[in-house]
């Protein structure tokens, strides 16, 4: 039985780790930590968690915990994930894995040194919808890939006190949201992109609320990416064009909340959905299997470093970071 500790009394944790763990018989949410005593006690009571710690170090010192879910803001991902790994815990870390590729490399090195599993929580990568896309590519049904487009829009109204609008905490459209469509493109192509251009629309605090990116993959394949936190309603799209046809997926991030797959091959057109569980259930199942059996994960190690390198390059291309 794996006992899971949560770093941060986070709003995402109930759907991303607490509920999926309760649907399994091989793991349990054992503890949560927050630096605010009243908050962690209320959170533990609300979610039926056995222990609530008012310091992160206390949670990492708990000998019963084998898996850490790091739900802290991105600025704290590297520090506390590395501390967790050094404490002998396996770590499932929220996205983006780190603030920079340099931090990501230190995290991956710490995992390798400790002999522990570290994965970035791109839960959508484990869902049958994304696996269907990969199967279509592997079968050569699309032929040579010619172009891709990935968009993700989530309404996060501007608030200078919201960490999603604070670049020091890892906020901004590209870091908070754009890491997803970037990962869709990289994962589908199985390659690292060249960032050709990036344009940011800024908030009054000079934080990107929208990022438009052009990138290229090997073989002259062009890809467009849009990440926007100021353009409701919530929507996501991944479109792949090949010499033999095209595929579009609506809502590739959270397909269990409703999705549509559209395929054009020659004169035929098909629109359908796939019956499946939540992305988070598939992610936890894969993570536990990696811990138990040493199976590899598609969202750890070099993949996580690659996503951060691309994020760094996008911010440099946009002029929001120095090279």
N, C-alpha and C positions, 0 to 999 in steps of 0.2 A: 504494500500500500504506500503510494507516494503522498507525502504531506506537502501541500503547497503553501508558500508564504507570499503575500502580496505587498510589494513596496508601493505605498501610496493609497489613500482611501479614494480611489479614482472612480469617476462616474462610468467609465467604460467597462470596469472589471465585472460587474454582474453579468453582462451578456457575453463578454469575451473569455472569462475564465471560471467564474463562480457557477453559473448555470451549466456550462459544459462539464465541469468536474462532477456536478451532482448527477449527471446522466451516466456516469461511469462508476464501476465498482472497484477500480484500482487506484483511485486518487481522491483526496479530500482537501478542501480548503481549511487549513489548520490555523493560520494567523494572518493578521494584517497590521501594517505599521504606518503611522502618521505622526508627525511632530506635534500635532495638536491633540492632546489627551482627550478632550471632550469629543472631538470629531471621530477619533478612532474608536472610542467606546460606543458611540452611537452607531457607527458603521458596522461594527462587529455584532451589535445587538440586532440591527436591521436585517443583516444577512446570515445570521446564525453561525458566525465564525467563533471558534473556541477561544482564541487569544487575540488580544489587541495590545500592540506595543507602541509606546510613545517615542521610540527612537528606532532608526533603521538598523543600527548596530545590534540592538537587542534581538531583533528578528533574525538577523544573520547568525547570531550566536545560538539560536535555538537548534539543538542537535537533532530534533525530530524532523526538521524541514529538509527535504531533498530537492525541491524545485522552487525557484523564485520567479514570480511574474513581476517584472519591473514596469510599473505603470506611472512612474514619475515623469515630470516634464523632460524633454529631450536633453536639456542642459545637464541633467543629473544621470543620464543613462550610462555614460562611460564610467564615472566614478563608482556608482553603486553596483553596476553589473560586474565590474572587475573585483570589487570587494566581495561580492557574492560568490564569484568563481573561485577566488582565493580561499573562501570559507568552505569550499567543497560542494557548493550547490550548482545545479544545472539552472540555466537562465533562459527564460522566454522574455525578450525585451520588446516593448512597444516600439513602433516605428516613429520617426526615423531612428535607426539604431544609435546614431551619435550626432554630434554637431558638425563633424568633419570626417573626412576619410582617414586622417591621421588618428583620430580617436577610435574609429572603427578597427583599424589595424591593431591598436593596443588591446582592444577588447577580444579580438579573435586570437591574438597571441596569448592572452591570459587564459582563454578557454583551452587552447591546445596545451599549454603548460600544465594546467590543472587536470587535464583529461576529462573535461566536462563539456556538456552540450550547451551551445549558445545559438539561439535563433532569433531572427527579427520577425515580428508578428505581422507578416503579410499573409493573413489568414486566407484571403481569396485565392492564393496560389494553390491551395490544397483542395479546392472545391471541384466537383465534377464538371462544372461549366468551364473552368479554365483548362482542366485536363482534356475536355472535348476539343478545345482549340488546339492544344498541343498535338492531339491525335490526328486532327485534320492536317496539320502541317507535316507531321511525320509520314502520313499516308501519301503525301504528294498530291492530294486532291486539289490543292490550290495552284499547283505548279510553282514556278518561280515567284517569290514574293516581290511585289513591285512598290507598294506604298502602305503606310500605316497611319492611323490617327487615333489619339487617345485623349479624351476629355473627362474632366471631373469637376463638377460644380457643387459646392455646399454653401449654404447661406450662413455665414458667421458674421453678424453685424459688427461694425467697427466699435471696439471698446478698448481704450488704452490700458485697461486693467486686466484684459483677457490675455492669457499667455499665448493664445493663438495669433495675437497681434504684437507679440513681443519677440523680436529677433534674438534677444539675449537668452531667451528660454527655448528657442527653437521654433518660434512662430513664423508666420508668413505663408503665403499660399503654396509656394513650392515645397517648403520643408514639411508643413503640416498636411498638405493635401496632395501636392504634385508628386510626392514620393511614390504614391500608388500608381498613377498612369505611367510614370517612368519605369516602375517595376514590371507593369504589364508588357511594355514594349521590349524591355531587356529580356524578360523571361520567355516571351514568345519567340524572339529572334535567336536567343541563346548566344548573344554577342554583346559586346560593349559598344555603345554608340560614340560617334564623334559629334560634339555639340557645335552646330554651325552658327546659330544665332539664338539670342534670348532677349525678350522685351518684357519689362515689368511695368505694371501700373501700380502706383504707390498710394498708401494712406497718408493722412496728414503727418504721421510719424515716420514717413519714408520706409514703410514696410510694404512688401509686395502683397497686394490683394488679388492680383491676377498676373500670371506668367504665361507667355506664349513662347514656345521653343521649337526650333527646327533642328533636326539631327539627322545624321546619316549612318547607315549600317553598311557592312561589307557588301560588295556587289552593286553599289549605287542605289540601295534601297533608302528612300527618304521617309522620314516620320515627323509628324506634327503632334505637339503636345500642348494642351491648355489646362491650366489649373486656376480655379477662380473661387474665392471665398466671399465674393460680393455680387453673385449673379444667381439668385434663386430661380426656380426651385432646385432641390437636390436632384442631380442626374449625373450619370456616367455613361460613357460610350467608348468602345474599342472597335475600330474598323480595320480589317485587313484586306488588302486587294492583291490578288495574284493573277497570273496569266490565264488561269482556267476558271476563276470565279472570285467571289468575295464573301466575307463573313462579317456580320456586325453583332455585337453583344451589348444590349442595354443592361446597365447596372452590373458590371463585372466585379465590383467591390463587394456588394452584399446581395448576391443572387437569391439567397433564401428569402429575402424580403420582396421578391418579385423581379423577374428578369425576362428577357426575350432574346432568342438567338435567331438571326435571319441569315439565310444562306442563298447565294445565287451561283448556280453552276450551269453554264450554257443557257438553255431556254427554261430551265427549271428554277423554281423559287420555293423555299420552305421556311416557315416560321414556327418555332416550337420552344418549349421549355424542358428542363430536366428536373424530375422529382429528386430531391436530395435534402439532406439535413443542413444545418447551419455551417457556414465557413469556419466558425470557431470550434465546432465539434471535430471537424476534419483536422484542423490545425492541432488541437490537443492530442488527438489520437496519434498523429504523426510524431509529435514531440515526445510523447510517452514511449512510443516504439523506438525512437532514437536513443532515449535514455536506457531502455531495457535491453535493446538488441544491437545498438551501435549502427543502426541504419542511417544513411546520410539524409540530410534535409536540404531542400532547394532554396531555403531562405537564410542560410547561415554562412559562415566562413567567407569565401571569396565573393559570393553573391552579395552579401551585405556590404563588403568593402567596395565592390563595383558600383552599387547603387549610390553610396556616399560620394565616390569619386565623380560620378555623373552629376550629382546634386551640386558639388563644389564647382564643377565646370560650368554649370548653368548659371550659378550666381555670379561667377566671374564674367561670363559672357554678357550678362545683363548689366554689368557695371556696379552691382551692389556689393561685391567683394573685390578686394585687390588680388591680383594674380600672384 
